[in-house]
Amino acid sequence: MPHSKFKRPPGFEGVQTDPEESYRAGYQHGARALLRFLEAGRPGDLDRAKSWIESELTGWRHDTQAEPVPPPL
């Protein structure tokens, strides 16, 4: 498999055999991470999370030169 244009290590995309399974695994991971963040319950966290998703995370997702680790919240 050729090296990823998304700066993933060689063979990263091959870990999941089904693209739909890979998508669902990422979705589940993201939901768990967001739940842990919101369970912390600090004031203003919901607004901060919304802003992060709408700006930084969206930009990272569409940047083919970005590292595979998302921007910090």
mmCIF file as gemmi writes it, N, C-alpha and C atoms, coordinates in Angstrom:
data_model
loop_
_atom_site.group_PDB
_atom_site.id
_atom_site.type_symbol
_atom_site.label_atom_id
_atom_site.label_alt_id
_atom_site.label_comp_id
_atom_site.label_asym_id
_atom_site.label_entity_id
_atom_site.label_seq_id
_atom_site.pdbx_PDB_ins_code
_atom_site.Cartn_x
_atom_site.Cartn_y
_atom_site.Cartn_z
_atom_site.occupancy
_atom_site.B_iso_or_equiv
_atom_site.pdbx_formal_charge
_atom_site.auth_seq_id
_atom_site.auth_asym_id
_atom_site.pdbx_PDB_model_num
ATOM 1 N N . MET Axp A 1 ? 0.847 -1.182 0 1 0 ? 1 A 1
ATOM 2 C CA . MET Axp A 1 ? 0 0 0 1 0 ? 1 A 1
ATOM 3 C C . MET Axp A 1 ? 0.888 1.239 0 1 0 ? 1 A 1
ATOM 4 N N . PRO Axp A 2 ? 0.584 2.231 -0.835 1 0 ? 2 A 1
ATOM 5 C CA . PRO Axp A 2 ? 1.407 3.447 -0.88 1 0 ? 2 A 1
ATOM 6 C C . PRO Axp A 2 ? 1.284 4.241 0.412 1 0 ? 2 A 1
ATOM 7 N N . HIS Axp A 3 ? 2.302 5.075 0.629 1 0 ? 3 A 1
ATOM 8 C CA . HIS Axp A 3 ? 2.289 5.917 1.817 1 0 ? 3 A 1
ATOM 9 C C . HIS Axp A 3 ? 1.113 6.887 1.755 1 0 ? 3 A 1
ATOM 10 N N . SER Axp A 4 ? 0.54 7.18 2.881 1 0 ? 4 A 1
ATOM 11 C CA . SER Axp A 4 ? -0.637 8.032 2.972 1 0 ? 4 A 1
ATOM 12 C C . SER Axp A 4 ? -0.327 9.476 2.613 1 0 ? 4 A 1
ATOM 13 N N . LYS Axp A 5 ? -1.228 10.119 1.89 1 0 ? 5 A 1
ATOM 14 C CA . LYS Axp A 5 ? -1.092 11.548 1.617 1 0 ? 5 A 1
ATOM 15 C C . LYS Axp A 5 ? -1.52 12.369 2.834 1 0 ? 5 A 1
ATOM 16 N N . PHE Axp A 6 ? -2.047 11.699 3.864 1 0 ? 6 A 1
ATOM 17 C CA . PHE Axp A 6 ? -2.494 12.368 5.077 1 0 ? 6 A 1
ATOM 18 C C . PHE Axp A 6 ? -1.493 12.239 6.217 1 0 ? 6 A 1
ATOM 19 N N . LYS Axp A 7 ? -0.22 11.952 5.899 1 0 ? 7 A 1
ATOM 20 C CA . LYS Axp A 7 ? 0.863 11.848 6.875 1 0 ? 7 A 1
ATOM 21 C C . LYS Axp A 7 ? 0.637 10.74 7.894 1 0 ? 7 A 1
ATOM 22 N N . ARG Axp A 8 ? -0.097 9.708 7.508 1 0 ? 8 A 1
ATOM 23 C CA . ARG Axp A 8 ? -0.242 8.543 8.373 1 0 ? 8 A 1
ATOM 24 C C . ARG Axp A 8 ? 0.951 7.636 8.118 1 0 ? 8 A 1
ATOM 25 N N . PRO Axp A 9 ? 1.33 6.82 9.09 1 0 ? 9 A 1
ATOM 26 C CA . PRO Axp A 9 ? 2.437 5.886 8.854 1 0 ? 9 A 1
ATOM 27 C C . PRO Axp A 9 ? 2.083 4.897 7.746 1 0 ? 9 A 1
ATOM 28 N N . PRO Axp A 10 ? 3.093 4.35 7.045 1 0 ? 10 A 1
ATOM 29 C CA . PRO Axp A 10 ? 2.799 3.372 6.001 1 0 ? 10 A 1
ATOM 30 C C . PRO Axp A 10 ? 1.943 2.236 6.551 1 0 ? 10 A 1
ATOM 31 N N . GLY Axp A 11 ? 0.919 1.889 5.824 1 0 ? 11 A 1
ATOM 32 C CA . GLY Axp A 11 ? 0.042 0.801 6.222 1 0 ? 11 A 1
ATOM 33 C C . GLY Axp A 11 ? -1.049 1.19 7.201 1 0 ? 11 A 1
ATOM 34 N N . PHE Axp A 12 ? -1.107 2.455 7.625 1 0 ? 12 A 1
ATOM 35 C CA . PHE Axp A 12 ? -2.109 2.88 8.611 1 0 ? 12 A 1
ATOM 36 C C . PHE Axp A 12 ? -3.525 2.607 8.121 1 0 ? 12 A 1
ATOM 37 N N . GLU Axp A 13 ? -3.791 2.941 6.864 1 0 ? 13 A 1
ATOM 38 C CA . GLU Axp A 13 ? -5.127 2.746 6.318 1 0 ? 13 A 1
ATOM 39 C C . GLU Axp A 13 ? -5.489 1.274 6.229 1 0 ? 13 A 1
ATOM 40 N N . GLY Axp A 14 ? -4.487 0.405 6.19 1 0 ? 14 A 1
ATOM 41 C CA . GLY Axp A 14 ? -4.747 -1.016 6.06 1 0 ? 14 A 1
ATOM 42 C C . GLY Axp A 14 ? -5.101 -1.699 7.359 1 0 ? 14 A 1
ATOM 43 N N . VAL Axp A 15 ? -5.08 -0.981 8.481 1 0 ? 15 A 1
ATOM 44 C CA . VAL Axp A 15 ? -5.406 -1.585 9.764 1 0 ? 15 A 1
ATOM 45 C C . VAL Axp A 15 ? -6.86 -2.055 9.767 1 0 ? 15 A 1
ATOM 46 N N . GLN Axp A 16 ? -7.74 -1.273 9.235 1 0 ? 16 A 1
ATOM 47 C CA . GLN Axp A 16 ? -9.149 -1.633 9.11 1 0 ? 16 A 1
ATOM 48 C C . GLN Axp A 16 ? -9.38 -2.103 7.676 1 0 ? 16 A 1
ATOM 49 N N . THR Axp A 17 ? -9.992 -3.262 7.511 1 0 ? 17 A 1
ATOM 50 C CA . THR Axp A 17 ? -10.217 -3.777 6.163 1 0 ? 17 A 1
ATOM 51 C C . THR Axp A 17 ? -11.426 -3.15 5.493 1 0 ? 17 A 1
ATOM 52 N N . ASP Axp A 18 ? -12.336 -2.631 6.269 1 0 ? 18 A 1
ATOM 53 C CA . ASP Axp A 18 ? -13.559 -2.041 5.73 1 0 ? 18 A 1
ATOM 54 C C . ASP Axp A 18 ? -13.578 -0.551 6.067 1 0 ? 18 A 1
ATOM 55 N N . PRO Axp A 19 ? -13.658 0.316 5.054 1 0 ? 19 A 1
ATOM 56 C CA . PRO Axp A 19 ? -13.672 1.765 5.336 1 0 ? 19 A 1
ATOM 57 C C . PRO Axp A 19 ? -14.81 2.18 6.275 1 0 ? 19 A 1
ATOM 58 N N . GLU Axp A 20 ? -15.952 1.531 6.154 1 0 ? 20 A 1
ATOM 59 C CA . GLU Axp A 20 ? -17.076 1.87 7.024 1 0 ? 20 A 1
ATOM 60 C C . GLU Axp A 20 ? -16.749 1.524 8.48 1 0 ? 20 A 1
ATOM 61 N N . GLU Axp A 21 ? -16.084 0.395 8.704 1 0 ? 21 A 1
ATOM 62 C CA . GLU Axp A 21 ? -15.683 0.003 10.05 1 0 ? 21 A 1
ATOM 63 C C . GLU Axp A 21 ? -14.691 1.011 10.63 1 0 ? 21 A 1
ATOM 64 N N . SER Axp A 22 ? -13.767 1.46 9.805 1 0 ? 22 A 1
ATOM 65 C CA . SER Axp A 22 ? -12.788 2.442 10.24 1 0 ? 22 A 1
ATOM 66 C C . SER Axp A 22 ? -13.478 3.752 10.621 1 0 ? 22 A 1
ATOM 67 N N . TYR Axp A 23 ? -14.425 4.178 9.797 1 0 ? 23 A 1
ATOM 68 C CA . TYR Axp A 23 ? -15.18 5.404 10.069 1 0 ? 23 A 1
ATOM 69 C C . TYR Axp A 23 ? -15.929 5.284 11.393 1 0 ? 23 A 1
ATOM 70 N N . ARG Axp A 24 ? -16.583 4.152 11.591 1 0 ? 24 A 1
ATOM 71 C CA . ARG Axp A 24 ? -17.366 3.961 12.812 1 0 ? 24 A 1
ATOM 72 C C . ARG Axp A 24 ? -16.471 3.906 14.052 1 0 ? 24 A 1
ATOM 73 N N . ALA Axp A 25 ? -15.299 3.305 13.921 1 0 ? 25 A 1
ATOM 74 C CA . ALA Axp A 25 ? -14.36 3.253 15.047 1 0 ? 25 A 1
ATOM 75 C C . ALA Axp A 25 ? -13.917 4.664 15.424 1 0 ? 25 A 1
ATOM 76 N N . GLY Axp A 26 ? -13.622 5.493 14.427 1 0 ? 26 A 1
ATOM 77 C CA . GLY Axp A 26 ? -13.232 6.877 14.688 1 0 ? 26 A 1
ATOM 78 C C . GLY Axp A 26 ? -14.356 7.682 15.31 1 0 ? 26 A 1
ATOM 79 N N . TYR Axp A 27 ? -15.559 7.46 14.837 1 0 ? 27 A 1
ATOM 80 C CA . TYR Axp A 27 ? -16.733 8.154 15.366 1 0 ? 27 A 1
ATOM 81 C C . TYR Axp A 27 ? -16.936 7.786 16.835 1 0 ? 27 A 1
ATOM 82 N N . GLN Axp A 28 ? -16.813 6.487 17.151 1 0 ? 28 A 1
ATOM 83 C CA . GLN Axp A 28 ? -16.989 6.034 18.524 1 0 ? 28 A 1
ATOM 84 C C . GLN Axp A 28 ? -15.898 6.614 19.426 1 0 ? 28 A 1
ATOM 85 N N . HIS Axp A 29 ? -14.672 6.602 18.955 1 0 ? 29 A 1
ATOM 86 C CA . HIS Axp A 29 ? -13.573 7.154 19.733 1 0 ? 29 A 1
ATOM 87 C C . HIS Axp A 29 ? -13.81 8.632 20.027 1 0 ? 29 A 1
ATOM 88 N N . GLY Axp A 30 ? -14.225 9.381 19.017 1 0 ? 30 A 1
ATOM 89 C CA . GLY Axp A 30 ? -14.483 10.808 19.195 1 0 ? 30 A 1
ATOM 90 C C . GLY Axp A 30 ? -15.605 11.082 20.176 1 0 ? 30 A 1
ATOM 91 N N . ALA Axp A 31 ? -16.649 10.278 20.104 1 0 ? 31 A 1
ATOM 92 C CA . ALA Axp A 31 ? -17.781 10.453 21.017 1 0 ? 31 A 1
ATOM 93 C C . ALA Axp A 31 ? -17.345 10.196 22.463 1 0 ? 31 A 1
ATOM 94 N N . ARG Axp A 32 ? -16.51 9.172 22.658 1 0 ? 32 A 1
ATOM 95 C CA . ARG Axp A 32 ? -16.028 8.88 24.017 1 0 ? 32 A 1
ATOM 96 C C . ARG Axp A 32 ? -15.137 9.995 24.541 1 0 ? 32 A 1
ATOM 97 N N . ALA Axp A 33 ? -14.278 10.523 23.691 1 0 ? 33 A 1
ATOM 98 C CA . ALA Axp A 33 ? -13.382 11.605 24.111 1 0 ? 33 A 1
ATOM 99 C C . ALA Axp A 33 ? -14.179 12.845 24.491 1 0 ? 33 A 1
ATOM 100 N N . LEU Axp A 34 ? -15.192 13.168 23.702 1 0 ? 34 A 1
ATOM 101 C CA . LEU Axp A 34 ? -16.021 14.337 23.995 1 0 ? 34 A 1
ATOM 102 C C . LEU Axp A 34 ? -16.826 14.123 25.275 1 0 ? 34 A 1
ATOM 103 N N . LEU Axp A 35 ? -17.326 12.917 25.479 1 0 ? 35 A 1
ATOM 104 C CA . LEU Axp A 35 ? -18.066 12.622 26.697 1 0 ? 35 A 1
ATOM 105 C C . LEU Axp A 35 ? -17.185 12.795 27.936 1 0 ? 35 A 1
ATOM 106 N N . ARG Axp A 36 ? -15.965 12.293 27.89 1 0 ? 36 A 1
ATOM 107 C CA . ARG Axp A 36 ? -15.049 12.459 29.031 1 0 ? 36 A 1
ATOM 108 C C . ARG Axp A 36 ? -14.782 13.937 29.301 1 0 ? 36 A 1
ATOM 109 N N . PHE Axp A 37 ? -14.626 14.708 28.236 1 0 ? 37 A 1
ATOM 110 C CA . PHE Axp A 37 ? -14.38 16.145 28.375 1 0 ? 37 A 1
ATOM 111 C C . PHE Axp A 37 ? -15.57 16.836 29.05 1 0 ? 37 A 1
ATOM 112 N N . LEU Axp A 38 ? -16.774 16.503 28.596 1 0 ? 38 A 1
ATOM 113 C CA . LEU Axp A 38 ? -17.963 17.152 29.154 1 0 ? 38 A 1
ATOM 114 C C . LEU Axp A 38 ? -18.275 16.678 30.57 1 0 ? 38 A 1
ATOM 115 N N . GLU Axp A 39 ? -17.918 15.437 30.886 1 0 ? 39 A 1
ATOM 116 C CA . GLU Axp A 39 ? -18.146 14.931 32.24 1 0 ? 39 A 1
ATOM 117 C C . GLU Axp A 39 ? -17.297 15.667 33.272 1 0 ? 39 A 1
ATOM 118 N N . ALA Axp A 40 ? -16.199 16.254 32.837 1 0 ? 40 A 1
ATOM 119 C CA . ALA Axp A 40 ? -15.368 17.027 33.756 1 0 ? 40 A 1
ATOM 120 C C . ALA Axp A 40 ? -16.149 18.225 34.303 1 0 ? 40 A 1
ATOM 121 N N . GLY Axp A 41 ? -17.099 18.746 33.506 1 0 ? 41 A 1
ATOM 122 C CA . GLY Axp A 41 ? -18.048 19.742 33.97 1 0 ? 41 A 1
ATOM 123 C C . GLY Axp A 41 ? -17.505 21.099 34.36 1 0 ? 41 A 1
ATOM 124 N N . ARG Axp A 42 ? -16.447 21.546 33.741 1 0 ? 42 A 1
ATOM 125 C CA . ARG Axp A 42 ? -15.939 22.883 34.06 1 0 ? 42 A 1
ATOM 126 C C . ARG Axp A 42 ? -16.798 23.942 33.352 1 0 ? 42 A 1
ATOM 127 N N . PRO Axp A 43 ? -16.959 25.117 33.959 1 0 ? 43 A 1
ATOM 128 C CA . PRO Axp A 43 ? -17.772 26.176 33.349 1 0 ? 43 A 1
ATOM 129 C C . PRO Axp A 43 ? -17.225 26.591 31.974 1 0 ? 43 A 1
ATOM 130 N N . GLY Axp A 44 ? -18.103 26.742 31.014 1 0 ? 44 A 1
ATOM 131 C CA . GLY Axp A 44 ? -17.712 27.202 29.684 1 0 ? 44 A 1
ATOM 132 C C . GLY Axp A 44 ? -17.19 26.111 28.768 1 0 ? 44 A 1
ATOM 133 N N . ASP Axp A 45 ? -17.128 24.858 29.251 1 0 ? 45 A 1
ATOM 134 C CA . ASP Axp A 45 ? -16.571 23.782 28.439 1 0 ? 45 A 1
ATOM 135 C C . ASP Axp A 45 ? -17.396 23.487 27.192 1 0 ? 45 A 1
ATOM 136 N N . LEU Axp A 46 ? -18.717 23.549 27.294 1 0 ? 46 A 1
ATOM 137 C CA . LEU Axp A 46 ? -19.552 23.246 26.135 1 0 ? 46 A 1
ATOM 138 C C . LEU Axp A 46 ? -19.313 24.259 25.02 1 0 ? 46 A 1
ATOM 139 N N . ASP Axp A 47 ? -19.25 25.539 25.353 1 0 ? 47 A 1
ATOM 140 C CA . ASP Axp A 47 ? -18.981 26.564 24.342 1 0 ? 47 A 1
ATOM 141 C C . ASP Axp A 47 ? -17.591 26.385 23.743 1 0 ? 47 A 1
ATOM 142 N N . ARG Axp A 48 ? -16.625 26.055 24.595 1 0 ? 48 A 1
ATOM 143 C CA . ARG Axp A 48 ? -15.259 25.826 24.118 1 0 ? 48 A 1
ATOM 144 C C . ARG Axp A 48 ? -15.204 24.625 23.174 1 0 ? 48 A 1
ATOM 145 N N . ALA Axp A 49 ? -15.912 23.55 23.496 1 0 ? 49 A 1
ATOM 146 C CA . ALA Axp A 49 ? -15.947 22.354 22.648 1 0 ? 49 A 1
ATOM 147 C C . ALA Axp A 49 ? -16.599 22.665 21.304 1 0 ? 49 A 1
ATOM 148 N N . LYS Axp A 50 ? -17.696 23.406 21.314 1 0 ? 50 A 1
ATOM 149 C CA . LYS Axp A 50 ? -18.369 23.781 20.064 1 0 ? 50 A 1
ATOM 150 C C . LYS Axp A 50 ? -17.441 24.596 19.166 1 0 ? 50 A 1
ATOM 151 N N . SER Axp A 51 ? -16.763 25.559 19.748 1 0 ? 51 A 1
ATOM 152 C CA . SER Axp A 51 ? -15.849 26.399 18.988 1 0 ? 51 A 1
ATOM 153 C C . SER Axp A 51 ? -14.709 25.569 18.395 1 0 ? 51 A 1
ATOM 154 N N . TRP Axp A 52 ? -14.164 24.639 19.186 1 0 ? 52 A 1
ATOM 155 C CA . TRP Axp A 52 ? -13.068 23.783 18.729 1 0 ? 52 A 1
ATOM 156 C C . TRP Axp A 52 ? -13.515 22.912 17.557 1 0 ? 52 A 1
ATOM 157 N N . ILE Axp A 53 ? -14.695 22.334 17.665 1 0 ? 53 A 1
ATOM 158 C CA . ILE Axp A 53 ? -15.209 21.462 16.594 1 0 ? 53 A 1
ATOM 159 C C . ILE Axp A 53 ? -15.437 22.258 15.323 1 0 ? 53 A 1
ATOM 160 N N . GLU Axp A 54 ? -16.036 23.431 15.448 1 0 ? 54 A 1
ATOM 161 C CA . GLU Axp A 54 ? -16.405 24.221 14.277 1 0 ? 54 A 1
ATOM 162 C C . GLU Axp A 54 ? -15.23 24.898 13.59 1 0 ? 54 A 1
ATOM 163 N N . SER Axp A 55 ? -14.122 25.102 14.306 1 0 ? 55 A 1
ATOM 164 C CA . SER Axp A 55 ? -12.995 25.792 13.671 1 0 ? 55 A 1
ATOM 165 C C . SER Axp A 55 ? -11.764 24.889 13.558 1 0 ? 55 A 1
ATOM 166 N N . GLU Axp A 56 ? -11.117 24.608 14.666 1 0 ? 56 A 1
ATOM 167 C CA . GLU Axp A 56 ? -9.845 23.875 14.63 1 0 ? 56 A 1
ATOM 168 C C . GLU Axp A 56 ? -9.99 22.453 14.1 1 0 ? 56 A 1
ATOM 169 N N . LEU Axp A 57 ? -10.974 21.722 14.596 1 0 ? 57 A 1
ATOM 170 C CA . LEU Axp A 57 ? -11.132 20.323 14.186 1 0 ? 57 A 1
ATOM 171 C C . LEU Axp A 57 ? -11.547 20.219 12.721 1 0 ? 57 A 1
ATOM 172 N N . THR Axp A 58 ? -12.419 21.088 12.285 1 0 ? 58 A 1
ATOM 173 C CA . THR Axp A 58 ? -12.843 21.081 10.885 1 0 ? 58 A 1
ATOM 174 C C . THR Axp A 58 ? -11.67 21.402 9.963 1 0 ? 58 A 1
ATOM 175 N N . GLY Axp A 59 ? -10.865 22.388 10.332 1 0 ? 59 A 1
ATOM 176 C CA . GLY Axp A 59 ? -9.686 22.727 9.538 1 0 ? 59 A 1
ATOM 177 C C . GLY Axp A 59 ? -8.69 21.589 9.481 1 0 ? 59 A 1
ATOM 178 N N . TRP Axp A 60 ? -8.465 20.92 10.617 1 0 ? 60 A 1
ATOM 179 C CA . TRP Axp A 60 ? -7.537 19.792 10.68 1 0 ? 60 A 1
ATOM 180 C C . TRP Axp A 60 ? -8.014 18.642 9.792 1 0 ? 60 A 1
ATOM 181 N N . ARG Axp A 61 ? -9.3 18.386 9.832 1 0 ? 61 A 1
ATOM 182 C CA . ARG Axp A 61 ? -9.863 17.275 9.056 1 0 ? 61 A 1
ATOM 183 C C . ARG Axp A 61 ? -9.625 17.444 7.562 1 0 ? 61 A 1
ATOM 184 N N . HIS Axp A 62 ? -9.693 18.653 7.072 1 0 ? 62 A 1
ATOM 185 C CA . HIS Axp A 62 ? -9.571 18.907 5.637 1 0 ? 62 A 1
ATOM 186 C C . HIS Axp A 62 ? -8.145 19.232 5.193 1 0 ? 62 A 1
ATOM 187 N N . ASP Axp A 63 ? -7.21 19.298 6.126 1 0 ? 63 A 1
ATOM 188 C CA . ASP Axp A 63 ? -5.815 19.611 5.797 1 0 ? 63 A 1
ATOM 189 C C . ASP Axp A 63 ? -5.041 18.32 5.537 1 0 ? 63 A 1
ATOM 190 N N . THR Axp A 64 ? -4.737 18.036 4.275 1 0 ? 64 A 1
ATOM 191 C CA . THR Axp A 64 ? -4.045 16.781 3.928 1 0 ? 64 A 1
ATOM 192 C C . THR Axp A 64 ? -2.608 16.78 4.413 1 0 ? 64 A 1
ATOM 193 N N . GLN Axp A 65 ? -2.057 17.924 4.798 1 0 ? 65 A 1
ATOM 194 C CA . GLN Axp A 65 ? -0.676 17.989 5.299 1 0 ? 65 A 1
ATOM 195 C C . GLN Axp A 65 ? -0.601 17.932 6.817 1 0 ? 65 A 1
ATOM 196 N N . ALA Axp A 66 ? -1.742 17.863 7.484 1 0 ? 66 A 1
ATOM 197 C CA . ALA Axp A 66 ? -1.769 17.867 8.949 1 0 ? 66 A 1
ATOM 198 C C . ALA Axp A 66 ? -1.284 16.539 9.501 1 0 ? 66 A 1
ATOM 199 N N . GLU Axp A 67 ? -0.764 16.593 10.707 1 0 ? 67 A 1
ATOM 200 C CA . GLU Axp A 67 ? -0.339 15.379 11.408 1 0 ? 67 A 1
ATOM 201 C C . GLU Axp A 67 ? -1.595 14.549 11.731 1 0 ? 67 A 1
ATOM 202 N N . PRO Axp A 68 ? -1.438 13.244 11.965 1 0 ? 68 A 1
ATOM 203 C CA . PRO Axp A 68 ? -2.607 12.413 12.246 1 0 ? 68 A 1
ATOM 204 C C . PRO Axp A 68 ? -3.239 12.648 13.622 1 0 ? 68 A 1
ATOM 205 N N . VAL Axp A 69 ? -2.565 13.399 14.484 1 0 ? 69 A 1
ATOM 206 C CA . VAL Axp A 69 ? -3.099 13.695 15.815 1 0 ? 69 A 1
ATOM 207 C C . VAL Axp A 69 ? -3.893 15.002 15.731 1 0 ? 69 A 1
ATOM 208 N N . PRO Axp A 70 ? -5.154 14.994 16.167 1 0 ? 70 A 1
ATOM 209 C CA . PRO Axp A 70 ? -5.963 16.21 16.062 1 0 ? 70 A 1
ATOM 210 C C . PRO Axp A 70 ? -5.434 17.334 16.958 1 0 ? 70 A 1
ATOM 211 N N . PRO Axp A 71 ? -5.823 18.577 16.662 1 0 ? 71 A 1
ATOM 212 C CA . PRO Axp A 71 ? -5.385 19.691 17.5 1 0 ? 71 A 1
ATOM 213 C C . PRO Axp A 71 ? -5.94 19.543 18.917 1 0 ? 71 A 1
ATOM 214 N N . PRO Axp A 72 ? -5.192 19.995 19.919 1 0 ? 72 A 1
ATOM 215 C CA . PRO Axp A 72 ? -5.682 19.854 21.302 1 0 ? 72 A 1
ATOM 216 C C . PRO Axp A 72 ? -6.904 20.715 21.556 1 0 ? 72 A 1
ATOM 217 N N . LEU Axp A 73 ? -7.726 20.259 22.462 1 0 ? 73 A 1
ATOM 218 C CA . LEU Axp A 73 ? -8.96 20.98 22.834 1 0 ? 73 A 1
ATOM 219 C C . LEU Axp A 73 ? -8.639 22.031 23.866 1 0 ? 73 A 1
